[in-house]
Amino acid sequence: RELKPDVKFHLYVTTTPCGDARRFLIEKSVVNPNQKIHQPNTKTIEMGKRCTKIDEGMGCAPTCDKSKTDDARRGPMTCSDKVLNWNEQGLQSILLLPSLDNKPIKLTSILIGAEYDKGHAERALCCRSKNCKGTKIVHVPVPDAKPSCKTQSPVSLNWVSGVPVRGVGSDENEAEVIDASEGIGKNGPSRLCKRRMLEEILTLGGLPKPNPGERYSDYKTRVAKSNGIEIVQPQPINDSKWFFRPQYDFEI
């Protein structure tokens, strides 16, 4: 299997993602907004570091900074780091790669609405990694947008045209409404969570059956090895490493 040539993936976010792209917005980048080439702002060594969330909202701290919080209290990696990882390794899971002839799916463009800074966005979402190519990053101004430090609503919606939400009914265009902080909706865990996504991937065929009691991370490693896929871990940036939370692993 492979994607059709005319299928492209674009990511739109209403405001600059939390983490490295957002941490330094107070320091405006001196760049030419009309230049198409990337002009990453790398003014200080603090810029570019991988961060985890530490509070609700946009609060974050570099993973190498132990003075802010201990590992037990760290939250997930920030959105800037997650998007960068997609640019490095593709949007798909390792489990989908065998079905795509081991060809990763990359973003064609990233579109950002409010609180945009070209130098910070291009550094954080692309240029701080040696493994990223020049992903197109575009500013899409949001009319009357006002900066806010308030925590955003945790309510999230997702929908797929022609695909009904499990257990909801026959409406093929109904959106799944979930609490994004927990990943749970009225029908239980979201169809976008790892467990549900694994169930869907297994229906494609071609993958070995999980062993009883096998953990998700171990299963991914087994699939990768059997298909000759190298598991590439995100590399440290300015001494800041990717922080893995053990609670994201589970027994299949």
N, C-alpha and C positions, 0 to 999 in steps of 0.2 A: 504494500500500500504506500501511497505518497499523496501529498496535498496537490490539488489542481494548481496549475501555474498562476491562475488569476486570483487565488485565495491569499489574502494578506491579513496580518494581524496588527491592529492599532490599539494602543492603550490611551484612554482619555481619563484624566483626573481633574476634578474641579479646582483643586488647589495644590501647591507644591507638596510632594510627599514628605512625611516626617523623616527625621534623620539628617544625613549630611547635606541634602539639597536644601534643607530648611534652617539648619542651625545657625547659619551665618548671613541670613537675609538682611540683617541690620547693616552689614558691610557690603554696600553695592559694588558689583563688579564693573570694572572699566573695560568695556568691550564694545565692539561695533555690532549693534543689534541686527544690522542688515547683511552681515557676512554669513554665508552658509556654512563655512568651515567652523569646527568646534573651537571655542576659545575658553577652555576651563580655567577657573580661578583657583590658583594654587598658591595663594599669597602666604599662608602659614602652614606649618607642619600639622596643625590640628585639623585642617581641612582634608577631607577624604577618609577619615577614620570610620571604621565600622562601628555602629552603635546599636544598643538595645533600648527598648522602651523602659522607663523606670517609674512613670506615673501615667495616670489617665491623660488623654489628650496628646500633645506633641512633645512631652518631656522625654529626653533620652540622654544617654551617656556613652562615651566610647567604651568598648569592651575591655580595653587595656587600662581603664581608669578605675582602680579598686577603691578609691577614696569616696566615690559617689554612692556605691551600693555593693553589697556582696552578691555572689553568683546566685544564692538561693532566692534573692528578691528580684532578680532581673526578669524582665518580661521578654517578649519575642524580639527578634531582629526588626529594625525599623523598615518602613516601606521603601526608603531609598536603597537599602541593602538588598531587599528582596527583588526589586526591579533590576538592579545591577546584576544579580545572580541570574535572572531570566535572560538578560542580555549576554551573559557569559555562556550559560549552559542550555538555554532554550526554555520555552514555556512548558514543555511536556515533562511528564515524570519519566524517570529511567524505565519504568514499567511499560511505557508507551513506545519507547525507542525501537524495540524489535519490530513493532507493527508499522514503523515508518522507515524501515530499512536503515535504522540507526542515523537518520538525518534529523537533527534538532530543529524545532520550530522557533524562529526568531521574530522579534518585533520589527515591523517595518518603520513605525514611528511612535513617538510618545507625545501626546498633546496635553499641555498644562494650562489651567485656567488662571485663577487668582494667585497673587503673591509670587510672581515668576521673576527669576533672575537668570539670565542666559549663562553666565559664567559658573554659577553654583550648580544649576541643573545639569549642564553638560559634564561637569566634573563628577558629580555624585552618581548620575545615572548611566555614565558611559566611560569617560576618560580616565577615571582613577584606576581602572583595570587595564592591564596589558592585553587581556584576552578579548576585549570588546572592539568592534569595528564602529565606525561612525554612524550610530543609530540616529535617525532624524528626530530632533527634539523641537517642538513647535509651541509657541505661545498663542493660546486662543483666549483673548481677553474676555472676562466675564463682566457684563454691564452692571454698574452700581455695586460691584463687589467691595466689601469692607473687611479689612483684616480683623480677625477675632482669635483670642486666646482661649475661648470657652471650649469645653469638651463637646465634641460633635455627638449627634444622636447615634446610638449603637445599632439602630434599625437598618437593615440592609435588604435589598431586593435583588433577585437574579431570575432570569427567565431565558428560555430557549424556545424559539418559534417552532410550533408543531410538536413539542415534547411536554406532556402534562406533568405536573408535580405529583410525585408518588403519593397516593392515598388521598388526594384532594378531590378528584372527580374527573369529569370528562373535558373540562375546559383546557384545551391544548395551549392556550396563550396566557394562562394564569401565572402570575409571578410567585415565587417562593419568598416569603417574608421571614427573616431570621434575626435573632439577636446576634450581631456580629462579634460581640465580646465573648459569647459562648458557642457560637456556631450552631445554635439550636432554634428550630421553628416549631410550629404547632404539631408537626408530624414527626418530631424527634430531630436527630442530627441532620444537618443540611446535606443536600445532594452534592455539595461542593467540598465536603470534608473528606479526609484521606480514606476513611473506611468505605464510604459510599462510592468514591471515585474508583477505588480498588475493585469493588463489586462490578462496576460498569466495564472496567478494563478487562476483567476476567471473562466477560461475555464475548469479547472479540476472538477468543481462542488463541492458541499459539504459546501460551504461558503455562508453566508447570503448576499443578495444584498445590496450594499452600499446605504444609505439613501441620498436623494437629499441634496446637500450642505455639506455632512458629510466630516470632515477632515480625512486625512490618519491616523494620530495618534489616533484619536478617534475610527476609524474603527478597527484598530489593537487591541485596548483595548477591544472593544466589542467582537471581535472574540475570543480573549484570554479567557475572562470571560465565554463565552458560551461553551467553550471547556475545561474548568478547567485548563487552562494554567496559571502559575504564571509568571508575567512579572518581571524578575530579572534585576534590573539596575546595571551597572558596579560599583563596589565598589571603594571608594577612596583608593589611594595608596600613602603613605607618605604625607597625607594631600592634595593630588591632585585629584580632582574629574573629572568625565567625563563632558565635556562641550557640551551642546545641542544647536545647532543653529536653531532658530525658522524658518529660511528660508528654512529648509529642509522639513518642513511640507507643505501640500497643500490640496486644496479642491478637492475631487475626482470627 
